[in-house]
Amino acid sequence: MSHLSDFEEIRRLGRGQHGEVFLVRRHADQGCYCLKKIFLNEVTEKEQAAAINEVTLLSHLESPYVIRYYDSFLENDTLHIIMEYAPHGTLSDLIDDQKSKSQNFSEVEIWRFFLQLCLGLQ
């Protein structure tokens, strides 16, 4: 099981209502990962259950089309989730980028995304 001291924070990738996401480097292998922190003392019991459910779901998914889950641990009233780092961002980032440029995806691109989403859920 991992500990926060196993990682070095490189930079913050994002912030949500009850947590933050960081790009981190693991000391053991010098690999880059995504570390999602959920501050459990700031969420309701229902939201805590949803966070635990997220970890359970991620831990059972194995697909090249879904961000890979590596580990999770509790430390200092914070749930830490270690996941694959996607240097090119998420599908949501890609959509936002297209919107900001007032551009649309081609039909081929949309079908490719759709296929990857379906394969990820398989």
C-alpha positions in Angstrom: 0.0 0.0 0.0 1.2 3.5 -0.9 1.8 6.4 1.4 1.9 10.1 0.5 5.6 10.2 1.4 6.2 7.8 -1.6 5.4 10.7 -4.0 6.7 14.1 -4.9 4.1 16.6 -6.1 5.1 18.2 -9.4 2.1 20.4 -10.1 -1.6 20.7 -9.5 -3.7 19.7 -12.5 -7.0 20.7 -11.1 -9.3 21.4 -8.2 -12.8 20.4 -7.4 -15.3 21.2 -4.7 -13.9 18.7 -2.3 -10.5 17.8 -3.6 -7.5 18.4 -5.8 -5.6 16.5 -8.5 -1.9 16.5 -8.8 0.8 15.3 -11.2 3.2 13.3 -9.0 6.4 11.4 -9.3 6.8 8.1 -7.4 10.2 7.9 -5.7 10.5 4.1 -6.2 10.3 4.1 -10.0 10.5 7.8 -11.0 7.2 7.3 -12.8 4.6 10.0 -13.3 1.1 9.4 -11.9 -2.1 11.3 -11.3 -2.9 11.7 -7.6 -6.5 12.6 -6.7 -7.1 13.8 -3.2 -10.6 13.8 -1.8 -10.9 15.7 1.6 -13.3 13.4 3.5 -13.8 15.9 6.3 -15.4 18.2 3.8 -17.9 15.8 2.3 -21.2 14.2 3.4 -21.5 10.5 4.2 -23.2 10.1 0.8 -20.3 11.7 -1.0 -17.8 9.6 1.0 -19.7 6.5 -0.1 -19.5 7.8 -3.7 -15.8 8.2 -3.4 -15.3 4.7 -2.1 -17.5 3.4 -4.9 -15.3 5.3 -7.4 -12.3 3.5 -6.1 -14.1 0.1 -6.2 -15.1 0.7 -9.8 -11.7 1.9 -11.0 -10.0 -1.0 -9.3 -12.1 -3.4 -11.4 -11.7 -1.7 -14.8 -9.0 -2.9 -17.1 -9.1 -1.4 -20.5 -6.7 0.6 -22.7 -9.6 3.1 -23.1 -10.0 3.9 -19.4 -7.5 5.6 -17.1 -5.7 3.0 -15.1 -6.1 2.7 -11.4 -3.0 1.8 -9.4 -3.7 2.3 -5.7 -5.6 4.2 -3.1 -5.0 4.9 0.6 -6.4 7.0 3.5 -4.1 9.5 5.1 -4.9 12.6 7.2 -8.7 12.4 6.6 -8.0 12.4 2.9 -8.6 9.7 0.3 -5.7 9.5 -2.1 -6.3 7.7 -5.5 -3.3 7.0 -7.6 -4.1 6.7 -11.3 -2.5 6.8 -14.7 -1.3 10.2 -15.8 -2.8 11.3 -19.2 -0.4 14.0 -20.5 -2.7 15.0 -23.3 -5.7 15.5 -20.9 -9.1 14.0 -20.9 -11.9 13.7 -23.4 -13.6 16.5 -21.5 -10.4 18.7 -22.0 -10.5 17.8 -25.7 -14.2 18.8 -26.0 -13.5 22.1 -24.1 -10.6 22.9 -26.5 -12.8 22.3 -29.5 -15.5 24.5 -28.1 -13.0 27.3 -27.3 -11.9 27.2 -31.0 -15.6 27.1 -32.1 -14.7 23.9 -34.0 -16.6 20.7 -34.3 -15.2 17.1 -34.4 -15.5 15.3 -37.6 -17.9 12.4 -37.9 -15.0 10.0 -38.0 -13.6 11.4 -34.7 -17.0 11.2 -33.0 -17.3 7.5 -34.0 -13.8 6.8 -32.8 -14.6 8.4 -29.4 -17.9 6.5 -29.2 -16.1 3.2 -30.0 -13.5 3.8 -27.4 -16.1 4.6 -24.8 -18.0 1.4 -25.6 -14.8 -0.6 -25.5 -14.0 1.0 -22.1 -17.3 -0.1 -20.7 -17.0 -3.7 -22.0 
